């Protein structure tokens, strides 16, 4: 079955450490996205990528970095510069301009 | 700037009764509108979308939504609620007049269907 795989499901890190969240899709979608979800705030866009080797900052990119070396993969690194990294992170992809987003099942990051 | 409002944090409805989850939006151009549902510790699942055409859109699991341009609303409805419909619902908009890469999501409405 085609879909988006995010790993790990739960991640725990100490403050000051960088951490990388994995997102892999086999849907052959060009566009990929990273969102952050906090209670009561909906989803906020961190980064997005339309094609390989290209990505754009979203609304809350500070303290995060991404790469898009392959069409299937769009990993997100949460750096030590991110002030409040504890959150639920969602990866998504989209086939075309009129298509809805397809979401992975998320990674819950806890930083202590 | 695009924005989406979901005026109710929580909606409670009895099983078998009709349900409505409200959404209003603000965009600079023509809107693409979406509804998603999220179950605990899962990603969002697509329910339905409005791009153009009929104002009443039918989607998955018996849900439908009515687009009202004058009121800038896109309320989600279901004629008869099920306990299994209990979840978090998100309305989203994408401005097709923009570069088109950002979906703006509302804060979500938690639906509880009581047996």
Interface residues (C-beta under 8 A of the other chain):
Chain A: X4 X6 X9 X31 X33 X35 X40 X41 X42 X43 X45 X48 X50 X56 X58 X59 X90 X92 X97 X98 X100 X101 X102 X103 X104 X105 X106 X108
Chain B: X4 X9 X32 X34 X36 X41 X42 X43 X44 X45 X46 X49 X51 X90 X92 X96 X100 X101 X102 X103 X105 X106 X107 X108
